[in-house]
Amino acid sequence: MPLGPALLDALKLLALAAMTVDHVNAALFARSIEQLTLIGRIAFPVLVFAAASGALRTRSPRRYLRRLLLCALVSQPVFWLALDTQWWHLNTVFTLLLGVGAVLAWRADRPEWLALLLPPALLVDYGLAGVAAVPAAAMLLADAPLRRCAGAVLFAVVSPWLWFGPWQLTVGLATSAAALLLLARTNRQRPPAGPRYAFYVYYPLHLALLALVKRLAM
């Protein structure tokens, strides 16, 4: 399936574009443009399924966690500045980090580690539902039918807390289905390094640029 990785990369680039649109709306227009908010709902499910796929496939869990943690820490100051969030509100990369941690705890058969993830899960973007979406996506990508069913139930439970309005829910679930289909087909293939690592650079960079534009416009 030579088109699999190319389609996956295209979906990830679409997620980055949708995330940028959403953050422009939040930083510069106080989320007043509903159409841009709907476009932004595309981003999170793709990032969730990509993080879940990476957590299932990685041969170096510690390196994967360190990469996410570094990106989250670097991004946090500009996340505050660009989006004017509360001081305790942690960015979306922290959400993915905790979700990946939950998947890795499951892979290592260490459920007690999940207790360590609960307190910070209350502080991150999308909250506990966002963190739970990553292991739910990982279960949907699993081979065992019962595990896939459990993942579908968990994803259905958390979805209303991820996308509040009916149109947001529709966009979020449709994007989730597309991400699931593509990742299920390419999960055993190693994706190209460029798009995979581009997120870690782009995420803090675009927030820094938005923070700068916002300050210049004041």
C-alpha positions in Angstrom: 0.0 0.0 0.0 2.4 2.7 -1.1 -0.2 5.5 -0.7 -0.7 4.7 3.0 2.1 6.8 4.5 1.5 9.6 2.0 -2.1 9.8 2.9 -1.2 9.7 6.6 1.3 12.5 6.2 -1.3 14.6 4.3 -3.8 14.1 7.2 -1.2 15.2 9.7 -0.5 18.3 7.7 -4.2 19.0 7.5 -4.3 18.7 11.3 -1.5 21.2 11.6 -3.3 23.6 9.3 -6.6 23.2 11.2 -4.8 23.7 14.5 -3.3 26.9 13.2 -6.7 28.2 12.1 -8.1 27.4 15.5 -5.3 29.1 17.4 -5.5 32.2 15.1 -9.2 32.4 15.9 -8.5 32.0 19.6 -5.5 34.4 19.8 -6.6 37.2 17.5 -10.4 37.0 17.4 -11.3 35.6 20.9 -12.9 32.5 19.2 -15.6 34.8 17.7 -15.6 33.2 14.3 -17.6 29.9 14.6 -16.5 28.6 11.2 -12.9 28.7 12.2 -13.7 26.9 15.5 -15.3 24.1 13.4 -12.2 23.8 11.2 -10.1 23.6 14.4 -12.0 20.5 15.5 -10.2 18.5 12.8 -6.9 18.8 14.6 -7.2 17.1 17.9 -8.5 13.6 16.8 -5.7 13.3 14.2 -3.1 14.2 16.9 -4.8 11.7 19.3 -4.7 8.8 16.8 -1.1 9.7 15.7 0.1 9.7 19.3 -1.7 6.4 20.0 -0.1 4.9 17.0 3.3 6.1 18.0 2.8 4.7 21.5 1.9 1.3 20.2 4.7 1.2 17.7 7.7 2.9 19.5 10.7 0.8 20.4 12.0 3.5 22.7 9.1 4.6 25.0 11.4 6.8 27.2 12.7 8.6 24.1 9.2 9.2 22.9 8.0 10.5 26.3 11.1 12.8 26.5 10.4 14.2 23.1 6.8 15.0 24.0 7.8 16.4 27.4 10.4 18.7 25.9 8.0 20.0 23.3 5.3 20.5 26.0 7.7 22.5 28.2 9.1 24.7 25.5 5.6 25.4 24.2 4.0 26.3 27.6 5.2 29.9 27.9 4.1 30.9 24.4 0.8 28.9 24.9 0.0 31.2 27.8 1.0 34.3 25.9 -0.8 33.5 22.6 -4.1 32.1 24.0 -4.3 34.0 27.4 -5.2 30.8 29.3 -5.1 30.4 33.1 -1.7 29.9 34.6 -2.5 26.3 35.5 -3.8 25.4 32.0 -1.3 23.1 30.3 -1.1 22.9 26.5 -2.3 20.1 24.2 1.1 18.4 24.0 0.8 17.7 27.8 -2.5 16.1 27.0 -0.9 13.8 24.4 2.0 13.1 26.8 -0.3 11.8 29.5 -2.3 9.8 27.0 0.8 8.2 25.6 1.9 7.5 29.2 -1.4 5.7 29.8 -0.9 3.6 26.7 2.7 2.7 27.7 1.5 1.8 31.2 -0.9 -0.6 29.5 1.8 -2.0 27.3 4.1 -2.5 30.3 1.3 -4.1 32.3 1.7 -1.5 35.0 -1.8 -0.1 35.7 -0.6 1.5 39.0 1.2 4.1 36.9 -2.2 5.4 35.8 -2.8 6.9 39.3 0.2 9.2 38.7 -1.5 10.5 35.5 -4.8 11.5 37.1 -3.9 14.8 38.9 -2.1 16.4 35.9 -4.9 15.2 33.6 -7.2 17.6 35.3 -5.0 20.6 34.2 -4.4 19.9 30.6 -6.1 21.1 27.4 -9.2 18.9 26.8 -8.9 17.6 30.4 -9.3 14.0 31.5 -11.4 13.2 28.4 -8.6 14.3 26.1 -6.1 12.2 27.9 -8.5 9.2 27.9 -9.0 9.6 24.1 -5.4 8.5 23.4 -5.7 5.0 25.1 -9.2 4.7 23.5 -7.6 5.4 20.1 -4.9 2.8 20.8 -7.5 0.2 21.7 -9.3 1.0 18.4 -6.0 0.3 16.6 -5.4 -3.0 18.4 -5.7 -6.4 16.7 -8.0 -8.0 19.3 -11.7 -7.5 18.5 -12.7 -7.2 22.2 -10.1 -4.5 22.7 -11.4 -2.6 19.7 -14.9 -2.8 21.1 -13.7 -1.5 24.4 -11.9 1.3 22.7 -15.0 2.2 20.7 -17.1 2.4 23.9 -14.5 4.5 25.7 -14.1 6.9 22.7 -17.9 7.3 22.5 -18.0 8.1 26.2 -15.3 10.8 26.1 -16.4 12.4 22.8 -19.1 14.7 24.2 -16.5 16.2 26.5 -14.1 16.8 23.6 -16.6 18.4 21.2 -19.5 20.2 22.9 -21.8 21.3 20.1 -23.5 19.0 17.6 -21.5 20.4 14.7 -18.3 20.2 16.6 -19.1 16.6 17.5 -19.9 15.7 13.9 -16.6 17.2 12.6 -14.6 15.6 15.4 -16.1 12.1 14.9 -15.8 12.3 11.1 -12.1 13.2 11.5 -11.6 10.5 14.1 -13.0 7.9 11.6 -10.7 9.1 8.8 -7.7 9.0 11.1 -8.6 5.6 12.4 -9.0 4.1 8.9 -5.7 5.6 7.7 -3.7 4.7 10.8 -5.2 1.2 10.9 -3.8 0.6 7.4 -0.4 2.1 8.1 0.2 1.2 11.7 2.7 -1.5 10.9 4.8 0.8 8.6 7.3 3.3 9.9 6.2 6.8 8.8 8.8 9.2 7.3 10.7 11.1 9.9 10.1 14.6 8.4 6.3 15.0 9.1 6.7 13.1 12.3 9.2 15.5 13.8 7.8 18.6 12.1 5.1 18.8 14.8 7.6 19.2 17.6 9.1 22.2 15.9 5.9 23.7 14.4 3.8 23.6 17.6 5.8 26.0 19.7 6.9 28.1 16.7 3.4 28.9 15.5 2.4 29.8 19.1 5.4 32.1 19.5 4.5 33.9 16.2 0.9 34.3 17.3 2.0 35.7 20.7 4.2 38.2 18.9 1.5 39.3 16.4 -0.9 39.6 19.3 1.4 41.8 21.3 2.2 44.0 18.2 -1.5 44.5 17.6 -2.3 45.6 21.1 
